[in-house]
Amino acid sequence: MQKFLIPFDGSENALRAIRYAATLAQEKPSIKLELLCVIEPMPLRSIAGLDQAEITHLYFAEATRVLEPARQALNQYGITCEQHYRIGDPANEIAAQVREKSFDGVIMGTRGMGQIANLMIGSVATRVVHLVQVPVTLIK
């Protein structure tokens, strides 16, 4: 069985990656898909005064909201999958998830910033390609 991670940020390109991955999983039922939403840390002033349970609930609610369109799209293909969320820098957290859960590959959307913008600031997708030791399929 092959296992693929699909990082999902709610963008149209990420939805295209979901549809691409779903098509692969339909063609080859031995493929397992897992979703990941990476939430950037909230500013300290916005969570000041909250206890850890409340903070965890806020992050979980945000991840659930972001992942909902992906879950719905996969349901249309008859595919269910595990959903995960992490807090931190997107590229680093995606790479950590790949290492920790031994994925065979990553399927992710790109933002399509263009070569110049990508060279100047880099993209999450470009950083993931350099951080992981598995194939990364980029969907535009």
C-alpha positions in Angstrom: 0.0 0.0 0.0 1.2 3.5 -0.9 0.5 6.4 1.4 0.3 10.0 0.2 0.1 13.2 2.2 -2.0 16.0 0.8 -1.3 19.3 2.5 -4.4 21.5 2.2 -4.6 25.2 2.7 -8.0 25.9 1.2 -6.7 27.3 -2.1 -8.1 26.4 -5.5 -4.8 24.8 -6.4 -5.0 22.7 -3.2 -8.5 21.6 -4.3 -7.0 20.6 -7.7 -4.4 18.5 -5.9 -7.3 16.8 -3.9 -9.1 15.9 -7.1 -5.9 14.6 -8.7 -5.1 12.5 -5.7 -8.7 11.2 -5.5 -8.5 10.1 -9.2 -5.3 8.2 -8.4 -6.9 6.5 -5.4 -9.9 5.5 -7.5 -7.7 4.0 -10.1 -5.5 2.2 -7.6 -7.5 1.3 -4.4 -4.3 0.3 -2.6 -3.4 4.1 -2.4 -4.1 5.7 1.0 -4.5 9.4 1.2 -4.1 11.6 4.3 -4.9 15.3 4.7 -2.8 17.8 6.6 -3.7 21.4 7.5 -0.9 23.5 8.9 -2.1 26.4 11.0 0.4 29.2 11.6 0.7 30.1 15.3 -1.7 32.8 16.6 -0.2 36.0 17.9 0.4 35.7 21.6 -1.9 38.8 22.3 -4.8 37.0 20.6 -4.6 34.0 22.9 -3.5 35.7 26.1 -5.7 34.7 29.0 -6.8 31.5 27.3 -6.0 28.1 28.9 -4.4 25.3 26.8 -7.7 23.6 26.2 -9.2 26.7 24.7 -6.2 27.3 22.5 -6.2 23.7 21.3 -9.9 24.1 20.6 -9.3 27.2 18.5 -6.6 25.5 16.4 -8.7 22.4 15.9 -11.8 24.5 14.9 -9.7 26.4 12.3 -8.2 23.2 10.9 -11.6 21.7 10.6 -12.9 24.7 8.8 -10.0 24.7 6.3 -10.2 21.0 5.7 -14.0 20.8 5.1 -13.9 21.5 1.4 -11.2 18.8 0.9 -13.2 16.3 2.9 -16.3 17.1 0.8 -14.4 16.8 -2.4 -13.0 13.4 -1.4 -16.4 12.3 -0.3 -17.7 13.0 -3.9 -15.1 10.4 -5.1 -16.2 8.0 -2.3 -12.8 8.3 -0.5 -12.4 8.7 3.2 -9.1 9.6 4.7 -7.4 10.6 8.0 -7.2 14.3 8.7 -4.4 15.9 10.7 -3.4 19.4 11.7 -0.2 20.9 12.9 0.8 24.3 14.2 3.9 26.0 12.8 5.7 26.9 9.6 3.9 25.1 6.8 7.0 23.6 4.9 8.7 22.4 8.1 5.5 20.9 9.5 4.7 19.1 6.2 8.2 17.7 6.2 7.9 16.6 9.8 4.6 14.8 9.1 6.2 13.0 6.1 9.1 11.8 8.3 7.0 10.9 11.3 4.3 8.9 9.4 6.5 7.4 6.6 4.6 8.7 3.6 5.6 7.5 0.1 4.9 10.8 -1.4 3.3 14.3 -1.2 0.7 15.7 -3.5 0.2 19.4 -3.1 -1.0 22.5 -4.9 1.2 25.4 -5.6 0.3 29.1 -5.4 1.7 29.8 -8.9 3.8 32.9 -7.7 6.0 32.8 -10.8 9.7 32.3 -11.1 10.8 35.7 -9.9 8.7 35.8 -6.8 9.6 32.2 -6.0 13.3 33.0 -6.3 13.0 36.0 -4.0 10.8 34.6 -1.2 10.5 30.9 -2.0 7.4 29.0 -1.8 6.1 26.4 0.6 6.0 23.8 -2.2 9.7 24.6 -3.2 10.8 24.3 0.4 8.9 21.0 0.8 10.6 19.5 -2.2 14.0 20.3 -0.6 13.0 19.1 2.9 11.5 15.7 2.1 13.2 12.5 0.8 10.0 11.3 -1.1 8.6 12.3 -4.4 6.5 15.5 -4.4 3.8 16.0 -7.1 3.0 19.7 -7.5 -0.4 20.6 -9.0 -0.9 24.1 -10.4 
